[in-house]
Amino acid sequence: MTTIQLDLTGLKCPLPALKTRRALGRIEPGDRLEVHCTDPLAAIDIPNLISETGDRIENIARDGDRITFLIERRANR
């Protein structure tokens, strides 16, 4: 199991969700994607994306204006 970090700080909607979708398509099932965002809309957009893709959010953490998502890639879609 590998964890890939994706720094999307400073990007605004819809880029964090689009780049997260692209990154999820490039990793293997069982791997994790750690996404760092500062766009407040990412707190809505990324969970909605994950419900669409069938992947799983393991953790959401907030530190000031930074939101960190830890996402597990599920089986191939």
C-alpha positions in Angstrom: 0.0 0.0 0.0 1.4 3.4 -1.1 0.3 6.8 0.0 0.7 9.6 -2.7 0.5 13.2 -1.6 -1.3 15.8 -3.8 -0.8 19.4 -2.8 -3.7 21.5 -4.2 -3.3 24.4 -1.9 -4.2 27.7 -3.5 -6.4 26.1 -6.3 -10.0 27.1 -6.5 -13.1 25.2 -7.5 -13.4 23.1 -9.6 -9.7 22.3 -9.9 -9.2 20.4 -6.6 -12.0 17.9 -7.4 -10.8 17.6 -11.1 -7.2 17.0 -10.1 -8.2 14.6 -7.3 -10.3 12.6 -9.9 -7.3 12.4 -12.3 -4.9 11.4 -9.5 -7.2 8.6 -8.3 -7.3 7.2 -11.8 -3.5 6.9 -11.8 -3.1 4.9 -8.5 -3.7 1.2 -7.9 -6.6 -0.2 -5.8 -5.6 -0.3 -2.1 -3.3 2.7 -2.5 -4.1 6.0 -0.7 -4.2 9.6 -1.9 -3.5 12.4 0.6 -5.0 15.6 -0.8 -4.2 19.0 0.7 -6.6 21.8 -0.2 -7.3 25.4 0.9 -10.5 25.9 -1.1 -13.5 25.8 1.3 -15.7 24.3 -1.4 -13.4 21.3 -1.5 -15.0 20.2 1.8 -18.2 19.6 -0.3 -16.8 18.8 -3.8 -14.3 16.0 -2.8 -16.7 14.0 -0.7 -19.2 14.2 -3.5 -16.6 13.1 -6.0 -15.7 10.1 -3.7 -19.3 9.0 -3.5 -19.4 9.0 -7.3 -16.2 7.1 -7.7 -16.9 4.4 -5.1 -13.6 5.1 -3.3 -13.4 5.7 0.4 -12.5 8.7 2.5 -10.5 7.4 5.5 -10.0 10.7 7.2 -10.7 14.5 6.9 -8.6 16.8 8.9 -8.7 20.6 9.2 -5.9 22.9 10.3 -6.8 26.6 9.8 -7.7 27.0 6.2 -6.1 23.7 5.1 -8.3 20.6 4.6 -6.5 17.3 4.2 -8.3 14.2 2.8 -7.0 10.7 3.1 -8.7 8.7 0.3 -8.3 4.9 -0.3 -8.6 3.8 -3.9 -11.1 1.0 -4.2 -11.3 -1.6 -6.9 -11.1 -0.7 -10.6 -14.1 1.2 -12.0 
